[in-house]
Amino acid sequence: MIFINHTLIYIIMTKADIVNEVAKATGVEKVEALAVVESFMDVVKGSLAKGEAVYLRGFGSFIIKRRAQKAARNITKNTTIVIPAHDIPAFKPAKTFMEAVKK
């Protein structure tokens, strides 16, 4: 999929594209590949929801990052609000992953 934003052009791979690539690479039906891709995403989401990181050697790590409490401004009301500390999911690519992307 191609997405154009002002002067930048992004080529985006969707879940359907990933399913097609997995089905083609493994020779399984798209329905089976979809089940595998969705199961993988469910396992990663579930692990992160429990506070467990997911490490995939040579690919990267799905981790939880802790964001500290901070003060922010509501410019429409001209007031200060407090954003509580919270966790966010993050992905940290492995060194080999970064090297492959840089090429």
Secondary structure, 3 states (H helix, E strand, C coil): CEEEECCEEEECCCHHHHHHHHHHHHCCCHHHHHHHHHHHHHHHHHHHHCCCCEEECCCEEEEEEEECCEEEEECCCCEEEEECCEEEEEEEECHHHHHHHHC
